[in-house]
Amino acid sequence: MNNFSNFIHSKTFMHKMNPSLKLMITIFLIIMIFLPIGFFGQLIYLLIILPLWFSSKLPWKRMKAILISCSVMFLLLFVINWIAFKSPSLIYLNSNIHWLFFYDNYGMLGKNIITNVCTPADQPDSPSIIIPTNFHFLSGFLWGGNVDTTCLYTVKPTDSSISYISISSDDFAGIPGIAKNHTLYLYYTKNWYCLSSDVITNTTYITIKIFMMVTIVSLLVSTTSSVQLTFAIEDILSPLKYLKVPVNEWSMTISIAIRFVPSLLEESQKILKAQASRGVDFSNGNFKDKVKAIVSLVVPMFSVAFHKADDLANAMEARSYNPRYSRTRYRSYSIQWYEWCFFLFITTLLGFMITFTAFGCVFAPFSWIEAITVLG
C-alpha cells in the first residue's frame, strides 16, 4: 500500500498541472469508469490514463504493484463468479438499442444466435418456428454443460436435470403467436464444474475497471502533494461557503487524513517487526493465537495514531491556527492554456459518454461481448 501513497517530486505535465483541475479530472475519469460503456469504452479510458501515467515518470515498481494486486483480484473474482454463476450468457437485443458500430461476427466468444420460438409439442428436428423480425438472443459458451439453442420453449421444463432461463414475453409485443404475459424458457444443462463464458467476460470487465481506478488514484496522489491536495479540495468546495459550510475545516481534515496514511503504514511496519522480535507469530497458530497476534498489532497502532493526532493539535494550536480566519496562500497555482484544453477534452468526453449511455448507444467492435457487459 505504501507504493500507492508517496508523492514524487518531478516537473512533468501532471506534476505542474493546477491541483484543482487535476482533482476534477480524476473525479471525471472515475465517473466515466463507472459508466456501462463496455470494453471499447475501457480501451478509450486506458488510452488516456496510461499515457498520463508513463509521462509522469513514476517508478515501474508502482505499476508492478498495481498489476499484481489486480491479478490477485481477478483470480478472486473469477473463483467467486465460477462458483456462483452457472448459466449461459444471454441477452435480449431490441430496436431500442442504437449500435454505433457492430460486427456481424457474433461467434467471437459465443456460439449461437437464437431466433426461433417453439411450441411445447415441437421437437428439435421438426419445430414449428415463428421467425421474429426485430429481436434476437445471444448465448455464449457453457463448458461443462449444454445449451438447447434450437429455440425458446413456451413450457417450463419438468426434468430436474435441465435448468432454464425464463424470459418475459412482454419483450415480444407485436410478434404473432406469442401471448402477452407469457413466459418463455431457454433450456440448458450444467455440471458442478460448469464454466460460463459470462464468468470470464464479466470478471475481466470488472478487473479492468478496478485497475483503472487504482491507477488514476495512484497517479493523483503520486503527482500531488498534501498541501496541493488541500488547496484543490478547498477550491472545489469553495461555493459551499455561501451556504455557511465550513469548507476550510473540511479540506484541512481531509488533507490531514491523507497525510496520515503513509505515516501510519510506516509505523505499522515498525510495530510488526518489534512484535515479531518479541516472539509474536502472525502467520502460524490457531484462530485464537492469530486474534491475539492481531490485537498486539492493532492496540499499539491506535496508541500511535492518538499520539500523533495530539502532537499535531498542539503544534497547530501553538501556531494560533484557526480555520475560520481569512488566510493567505504561500503559493498561487496558475492555470495554463493547455491545462484548460485538457480539462475541456475530459469534460467533453464525459458528456459524450453520459449521452451515449442515456440514449442506449452501444460501442461493439468486439462482437456481442460488448452487449453482455453493457446491457447484461
VOMI-734597 format. One record per residue (C-alpha): residue number from 1; residue in one letter; chain; y, x, z. Coordinates in Angstrom, 3 decimals. Layout:
! VOMI-734597
REC     n   res   chain         yy         xx         zz
REC   NUM     A       A          Y          X          Z
...
! end
This chain:
! VOMI-734597
REC     n   res   chain         yy         xx         zz
REC     1     M       A      0.000      0.000      0.000
REC     2     N       A      2.356      2.881      0.650
REC     3     N       A      2.240      3.674     -3.054
REC     4     F       A      3.933      0.377     -3.829
REC     5     S       A      6.881      0.626     -1.444
REC     6     N       A      8.631      4.041     -1.690
REC     7     F       A     11.927      4.368     -3.521
REC     8     I       A     12.073      7.244     -6.014
REC     9     H       A     15.413      8.793     -6.920
REC    10     S       A     15.962      9.178    -10.632
REC    11     K       A     18.503      8.475    -13.382
REC    12     T       A     16.569      6.175    -15.667
REC    13     F       A     17.724      2.854    -17.102
REC    14     M       A     16.082      0.830    -14.325
REC    15     H       A     17.442      3.092    -11.574
REC    16     K       A     21.025      2.826    -12.834
REC    17     M       A     20.926     -0.917    -13.528
REC    18     N       A     23.050     -3.170    -11.353
REC    19     P       A     20.793     -4.199     -8.427
REC    20     S       A     21.823     -7.874     -8.639
REC    21     L       A     20.871     -8.081    -12.322
REC    22     K       A     17.689     -6.160    -11.609
REC    23     L       A     16.647     -8.588     -8.898
REC    24     M       A     17.463    -11.603    -11.099
REC    25     I       A     15.436    -10.124    -13.985
REC    26     T       A     12.498     -9.594    -11.621
REC    27     I       A     12.680    -13.208    -10.451
REC    28     F       A     12.857    -14.469    -14.061
REC    29     L       A      9.851    -12.362    -15.082
REC    30     I       A      7.816    -13.675    -12.151
REC    31     I       A      8.713    -17.253    -13.129
REC    32     M       A      7.590    -16.548    -16.701
REC    33     I       A      4.310    -15.082    -15.453
REC    34     F       A      3.507    -18.380    -13.731
REC    35     L       A      4.140    -20.426    -16.892
REC    36     P       A      0.933    -21.552    -18.702
REC    37     I       A      1.629    -19.689    -21.936
REC    38     G       A     -1.825    -18.170    -22.439
REC    39     F       A     -2.951    -14.705    -23.445
REC    40     F       A     -0.365    -14.386    -26.199
REC    41     G       A      2.422    -15.095    -23.718
REC    42     Q       A      0.967    -12.495    -21.367
REC    43     L       A      1.000     -9.986    -24.217
REC    44     I       A      4.734    -10.630    -24.652
REC    45     Y       A      5.327    -10.029    -20.948
REC    46     L       A      3.285     -6.820    -20.984
REC    47     L       A      5.349     -5.546    -23.930
REC    48     I       A      8.400     -5.961    -21.680
REC    49     I       A      7.050     -4.819    -18.307
REC    50     L       A      5.039     -1.743    -19.316
REC    51     P       A      7.863     -0.044    -21.314
REC    52     L       A     10.176     -0.626    -18.339
REC    53     W       A      7.587      0.942    -16.045
REC    54     F       A      6.963      4.055    -18.149
REC    55     S       A     10.652      4.530    -18.990
REC    56     S       A     11.373      4.611    -15.230
REC    57     K       A      9.260      7.801    -14.986
REC    58     L       A      7.302      6.583    -11.987
REC    59     P       A      4.275      8.655    -10.957
REC    60     W       A      0.977      7.805    -12.591
REC    61     K       A     -0.743      7.532     -9.196
REC    62     R       A      1.168      4.317     -8.538
REC    63     M       A     -0.067      2.698    -11.734
REC    64     K       A     -3.545      4.016    -10.942
REC    65     A       A     -3.409      2.361     -7.502
REC    66     I       A     -2.330     -0.942     -9.090
REC    67     L       A     -5.130     -0.778    -11.680
REC    68     I       A     -7.749     -0.047     -9.008
REC    69     S       A     -6.513     -2.926     -6.839
REC    70     C       A     -6.529     -5.352     -9.782
REC    71     S       A    -10.010     -4.205    -10.817
REC    72     V       A    -11.318     -4.987     -7.344
REC    73     M       A     -9.543     -8.365     -7.501
REC    74     F       A    -11.143     -9.046    -10.904
REC    75     L       A    -14.637     -8.394     -9.554
REC    76     L       A    -13.992    -10.575     -6.507
REC    77     L       A    -12.612    -13.474     -8.576
REC    78     F       A    -15.437    -13.107    -11.102
REC    79     V       A    -18.119    -13.412     -8.413
REC    80     I       A    -16.379    -16.414     -6.804
REC    81     N       A    -15.980    -18.199    -10.149
REC    82     W       A    -19.529    -17.352    -11.201
REC    83     I       A    -20.901    -18.945     -8.027
REC    84     A       A    -18.587    -21.961     -8.046
REC    85     F       A    -18.317    -22.795    -11.767
REC    86     K       A    -21.431    -23.576    -13.823
REC    87     S       A    -20.035    -25.874    -16.538
REC    88     P       A    -19.330    -25.079    -20.193
REC    89     S       A    -15.707    -24.678    -21.085
REC    90     L       A    -14.478    -27.926    -22.572
REC    91     I       A    -11.042    -29.093    -23.608
REC    92     Y       A     -9.579    -32.072    -25.404
REC    93     L       A     -7.014    -31.357    -28.102
REC    94     N       A     -4.954    -34.214    -29.472
REC    95     S       A     -1.938    -34.756    -31.676
REC    96     N       A      0.484    -34.304    -28.764
REC    97     I       A     -0.160    -30.576    -28.779
REC    98     H       A      2.143    -28.567    -31.018
REC    99     W       A      0.369    -25.466    -32.324
REC   100     L       A      2.906    -22.817    -33.251
REC   101     F       A      0.104    -20.950    -34.955
REC   102     F       A     -3.626    -21.450    -34.599
REC   103     Y       A     -6.523    -19.663    -36.257
REC   104     D       A     -9.386    -21.698    -37.709
REC   105     N       A    -11.903    -19.255    -36.301
REC   106     Y       A    -12.871    -21.228    -33.208
REC   107     G       A    -16.002    -19.150    -32.711
REC   108     M       A    -14.298    -16.068    -31.311
REC   109     L       A    -15.583    -16.765    -27.800
REC   110     G       A    -17.012    -20.267    -28.177
REC   111     K       A    -19.684    -21.550    -30.468
REC   112     N       A    -19.293    -25.280    -31.125
REC   113     I       A    -16.841    -27.929    -32.251
REC   114     I       A    -17.845    -31.417    -31.141
REC   115     T       A    -16.559    -34.155    -33.414
REC   116     N       A    -19.303    -36.766    -33.104
REC   117     V       A    -19.752    -39.680    -30.731
REC   118     C       A    -23.312    -41.053    -30.457
REC   119     T       A    -24.658    -44.338    -29.166
REC   120     P       A    -27.365    -44.321    -26.440
REC   121     A       A    -30.192    -45.024    -28.892
REC   122     D       A    -29.234    -42.164    -31.176
REC   123     Q       A    -31.378    -39.118    -31.486
REC   124     P       A    -30.023    -35.663    -32.383
REC   125     D       A    -31.914    -35.688    -35.683
REC   126     S       A    -30.541    -39.048    -36.883
REC   127     P       A    -27.383    -40.010    -34.995
REC   128     S       A    -25.121    -42.940    -35.749
REC   129     I       A    -21.904    -40.973    -35.997
REC   130     I       A    -18.323    -42.019    -35.515
REC   131     I       A    -16.093    -39.379    -37.078
REC   132     P       A    -12.773    -39.121    -35.248
REC   133     T       A     -9.757    -38.095    -37.256
REC   134     N       A     -7.231    -36.959    -34.683
REC   135     F       A     -9.086    -35.036    -31.992
REC   136     H       A    -11.874    -32.611    -31.375
REC   137     F       A    -13.640    -30.960    -28.441
REC   138     L       A    -14.323    -27.293    -27.941
REC   139     S       A    -17.194    -25.981    -25.844
REC   140     G       A    -17.902    -22.364    -25.028
REC   141     F       A    -20.978    -20.269    -24.321
REC   142     L       A    -23.258    -21.073    -21.412
REC   143     W       A    -25.500    -18.099    -20.719
REC   144     G       A    -28.480    -19.276    -18.719
REC   145     G       A    -28.020    -22.850    -19.897
REC   146     N       A    -27.789    -25.079    -22.950
REC   147     V       A    -25.087    -27.498    -24.146
REC   148     D       A    -26.026    -30.560    -26.207
REC   149     T       A    -23.232    -30.226    -28.734
REC   150     T       A    -24.644    -32.766    -31.191
REC   151     C       A    -22.415    -35.487    -29.830
REC   152     L       A    -20.900    -37.181    -26.820
REC   153     Y       A    -23.158    -39.878    -25.361
REC   154     T       A    -21.972    -43.203    -24.012
REC   155     V       A    -24.568    -43.388    -21.242
REC   156     K       A    -24.828    -41.211    -18.166
REC   157     P       A    -27.989    -39.053    -18.222
REC   158     T       A    -30.752    -40.103    -15.816
REC   159     D       A    -32.720    -36.871    -15.941
REC   160     S       A    -31.864    -34.900    -12.781
REC   161     S       A    -32.337    -31.598    -14.622
REC   162     I       A    -29.483    -32.431    -17.002
REC   163     S       A    -25.877    -32.048    -15.926
REC   164     Y       A    -22.899    -33.632    -17.637
REC   165     I       A    -19.139    -33.641    -18.009
REC   166     S       A    -17.524    -37.084    -18.042
REC   167     I       A    -14.541    -37.815    -20.281
REC   168     S       A    -12.433    -40.949    -20.136
REC   169     S       A    -12.368    -42.961    -23.344
REC   170     D       A     -8.675    -43.667    -22.798
REC   171     D       A     -8.124    -40.436    -24.707
REC   172     F       A     -9.776    -42.052    -27.743
REC   173     A       A     -7.466    -45.049    -28.028
REC   174     G       A     -7.396    -46.432    -31.568
REC   175     I       A    -10.720    -44.933    -32.666
REC   176     P       A    -13.190    -47.619    -33.889
REC   177     G       A    -16.440    -48.027    -31.974
REC   178     I       A    -15.242    -46.751    -28.615
REC   179     A       A    -14.384    -49.269    -25.926
REC   180     K       A    -11.414    -48.735    -23.666
REC   181     N       A    -12.033    -47.878    -20.002
REC   182     H       A    -15.395    -46.466    -21.016
REC   183     T       A    -16.789    -43.037    -20.125
REC   184     L       A    -18.365    -40.526    -22.471
REC   185     Y       A    -20.717    -37.748    -21.361
REC   186     L       A    -21.407    -34.248    -22.624
REC   187     Y       A    -24.934    -33.145    -21.650
REC   188     Y       A    -25.852    -29.611    -20.580
REC   189     T       A    -28.492    -27.807    -18.519
REC   190     K       A    -27.991    -24.781    -16.322
REC   191     N       A    -29.935    -22.285    -14.197
REC   192     W       A    -28.862    -20.763    -10.880
REC   193     Y       A    -27.711    -17.617    -12.672
REC   194     C       A    -25.839    -19.576    -15.356
REC   195     L       A    -22.612    -17.956    -16.579
REC   196     S       A    -19.969    -19.920    -18.447
REC   197     S       A    -17.552    -18.296    -20.866
REC   198     D       A    -14.837    -20.171    -18.979
REC   199     V       A    -15.511    -17.913    -15.971
REC   200     I       A    -14.761    -14.769    -17.969
REC   201     T       A    -11.709    -16.271    -19.673
REC   202     N       A    -10.047    -17.640    -16.541
REC   203     T       A    -10.874    -14.589    -14.392
REC   204     T       A     -9.306    -12.278    -16.969
REC   205     Y       A     -6.314    -14.585    -17.339
REC   206     I       A     -5.622    -14.692    -13.581
REC   207     T       A     -6.192    -10.948    -13.112
REC   208     I       A     -3.644    -10.110    -15.812
REC   209     K       A     -1.131    -12.353    -14.027
REC   210     I       A     -1.775    -10.546    -10.734
REC   211     F       A     -1.444     -7.164    -12.442
REC   212     M       A      1.918     -8.098    -13.978
REC   213     M       A      3.253     -9.493    -10.693
REC   214     V       A      2.276     -6.392     -8.710
REC   215     T       A      3.673     -4.125    -11.440
REC   216     I       A      7.070     -5.832    -11.686
REC   217     V       A      7.493     -5.972     -7.886
REC   218     S       A      6.448     -2.323     -7.565
REC   219     L       A      8.942     -1.455    -10.315
REC   220     L       A     11.720     -3.203     -8.381
REC   221     V       A     11.077     -1.513     -5.046
REC   222     S       A     10.466      1.888     -6.690
REC   223     T       A     13.794      1.885     -8.537
REC   224     T       A     15.970      0.111     -5.946
REC   225     S       A     16.887      1.492     -2.539
REC   226     S       A     17.011     -0.730      0.539
REC   227     V       A     20.832     -0.589      0.545
REC   228     Q       A     20.985     -1.667     -3.109
REC   229     L       A     18.500     -4.439     -2.456
REC   230     T       A     20.644     -5.678      0.428
REC   231     F       A     23.702     -5.823     -1.819
REC   232     A       A     21.713     -7.606     -4.524
REC   233     I       A     20.400    -10.286     -2.156
REC   234     E       A     23.878    -10.776     -0.715
REC   235     D       A     25.438    -11.142     -4.179
REC   236     I       A     22.823    -13.638     -5.379
REC   237     L       A     23.129    -15.750     -2.229
REC   238     S       A     26.929    -15.466     -2.043
REC   239     P       A     27.552    -19.007     -3.464
REC   240     L       A     25.848    -20.371     -0.340
REC   241     K       A     28.782    -19.104      1.732
REC   242     Y       A     30.706    -22.197      0.671
REC   243     L       A     28.023    -24.253      2.451
REC   244     K       A     28.544    -22.236      5.667
REC   245     V       A     25.228    -20.429      5.217
REC   246     P       A     25.107    -17.001      6.971
REC   247     V       A     24.351    -15.057      3.798
REC   248     N       A     25.215    -11.652      5.295
REC   249     E       A     22.788    -12.149      8.164
REC   250     W       A     20.020    -13.306      5.823
REC   251     S       A     20.432    -10.382      3.460
REC   252     M       A     20.533     -7.873      6.307
REC   253     T       A     17.404     -9.378      7.875
REC   254     I       A     15.500     -9.279      4.565
REC   255     S       A     16.545     -5.701      3.824
REC   256     I       A     15.558     -4.525      7.305
REC   257     A       A     12.161     -6.212      6.938
REC   258     I       A     11.632     -4.473      3.582
REC   259     R       A     12.744     -1.163      5.056
REC   260     F       A     10.286     -1.506      7.952
REC   261     V       A      7.225     -1.946      5.711
REC   262     P       A      6.693      1.723      4.703
REC   263     S       A      7.695      2.892      8.179
REC   264     L       A      5.135      0.658      9.894
REC   265     L       A      2.467      1.617      7.368
REC   266     E       A      3.059      5.266      8.178
REC   267     E       A      2.861      4.526     11.901
REC   268     S       A     -0.386      2.624     11.398
REC   269     Q       A     -1.943      5.694      9.780
REC   270     K       A     -0.883      7.829     12.743
REC   271     I       A     -2.299      5.336     15.251
REC   272     L       A     -5.519      5.083     13.235
REC   273     K       A     -6.026      8.839     13.332
REC   274     A       A     -5.092      9.017     17.018
REC   275     Q       A     -7.586      6.308     17.986
REC   276     A       A    -10.277      7.881     15.806
REC   277     S       A     -9.740     11.209     17.617
REC   278     R       A    -10.332      9.342     20.905
REC   279     G       A    -13.733      8.150     19.675
REC   280     V       A    -12.864      4.699     18.324
REC   281     D       A    -15.184      3.877     15.400
REC   282     F       A    -13.563      1.487     12.880
REC   283     S       A    -16.441      1.420     10.376
REC   284     N       A    -19.650      1.154     12.403
REC   285     G       A    -20.899     -1.099     15.191
REC   286     N       A    -21.472     -4.820     15.596
REC   287     F       A    -18.880     -7.574     15.315
REC   288     K       A    -17.751     -7.253     18.950
REC   289     D       A    -17.224     -3.491     18.606
REC   290     K       A    -15.194     -3.963     15.416
REC   291     V       A    -12.969     -6.544     17.098
REC   292     K       A    -12.289     -4.099     19.949
REC   293     A       A    -11.504     -1.360     17.407
REC   294     I       A     -9.027     -3.619     15.581
REC   295     V       A     -7.370     -4.582     18.882
REC   296     S       A     -6.930     -0.885     19.692
REC   297     L       A     -5.006     -0.604     16.414
REC   298     V       A     -3.018     -3.860     16.496
REC   299     V       A     -1.671     -3.611     20.057
REC   300     P       A     -0.016     -0.186     19.557
REC   301     M       A      1.351     -1.402     16.207
REC   302     F       A      3.139     -4.304     17.896
REC   303     S       A      4.463     -1.948     20.558
REC   304     V       A      5.817      0.456     17.932
REC   305     A       A      7.372     -2.405     15.954
REC   306     F       A      9.180     -3.787     19.013
REC   307     H       A     10.412     -0.311     19.997
REC   308     K       A     11.779      0.315     16.504
REC   309     A       A     13.483     -3.075     16.441
REC   310     D       A     15.042     -2.417     19.852
REC   311     D       A     16.293      1.028     18.807
REC   312     L       A     17.772     -0.405     15.611
REC   313     A       A     19.510     -3.196     17.521
REC   314     N       A     21.027     -0.692     19.960
REC   315     A       A     22.199      1.539     17.087
REC   316     M       A     23.851     -1.380     15.280
REC   317     E       A     25.479     -2.591     18.479
REC   318     A       A     26.795      0.915     19.240
REC   319     R       A     28.462      0.909     15.824
REC   320     S       A     30.020     -2.518     16.522
REC   321     Y       A     28.157     -4.155     13.674
REC   322     N       A     28.956     -7.844     13.244
REC   323     P       A     27.753     -9.617     10.087
REC   324     R       A     30.459    -12.276     10.453
REC   325     Y       A     33.255     -9.755      9.937
REC   326     S       A     34.607     -9.001      6.472
REC   327     R       A     33.029     -5.710      5.427
REC   328     T       A     33.816     -3.356      2.570
REC   329     R       A     31.217     -1.534      0.484
REC   330     Y       A     30.772      2.180      0.190
REC   331     R       A     29.599      1.856     -3.430
REC   332     S       A     30.655     -0.517     -6.172
REC   333     Y       A     27.897     -1.312     -8.663
REC   334     S       A     29.380     -1.938    -12.089
REC   335     I       A     27.570     -3.702    -14.923
REC   336     Q       A     27.364     -2.039    -18.327
REC   337     W       A     27.314     -3.984    -21.590
REC   338     Y       A     23.718     -3.027    -22.390
REC   339     E       A     22.650     -4.336    -18.973
REC   340     W       A     24.249     -7.679    -19.823
REC   341     C       A     22.403     -7.670    -23.162
REC   342     F       A     19.058     -7.046    -21.494
REC   343     F       A     19.748     -9.739    -18.905
REC   344     L       A     20.709    -12.176    -21.675
REC   345     F       A     17.494    -11.349    -23.547
REC   346     I       A     15.316    -12.061    -20.483
REC   347     T       A     17.231    -15.260    -19.724
REC   348     T       A     16.861    -16.478    -23.321
REC   349     L       A     13.152    -15.647    -23.332
REC   350     L       A     12.690    -17.591    -20.083
REC   351     G       A     14.477    -20.577    -21.618
REC   352     F       A     12.263    -20.490    -24.720
REC   353     M       A      9.081    -20.222    -22.666
REC   354     I       A     10.049    -23.146    -20.430
REC   355     T       A     10.958    -25.211    -23.514
REC   356     F       A      7.675    -24.427    -25.272
REC   357     T       A      5.726    -25.345    -22.126
REC   358     A       A      7.648    -28.595    -21.599
REC   359     F       A      7.091    -29.753    -25.200
REC   360     G       A      3.390    -28.856    -25.266
REC   361     C       A      3.733    -25.904    -27.630
REC   362     V       A      0.776    -23.527    -27.633
REC   363     F       A      0.540    -19.980    -28.969
REC   364     A       A     -3.031    -19.454    -30.144
REC   365     P       A     -3.572    -16.257    -32.120
REC   366     F       A     -6.677    -15.534    -30.037
REC   367     S       A     -8.514    -18.701    -31.089
REC   368     W       A     -9.473    -21.508    -28.727
REC   369     I       A     -9.464    -19.361    -25.583
REC   370     E       A     -5.711    -19.972    -25.623
REC   371     A       A     -6.365    -23.696    -25.333
REC   372     I       A     -8.755    -23.135    -22.434
REC   373     T       A     -6.205    -21.099    -20.435
REC   374     V       A     -3.129    -23.143    -21.327
REC   375     L       A     -4.485    -26.707    -21.368
REC   376     G       A     -7.771    -26.451    -19.496
! end
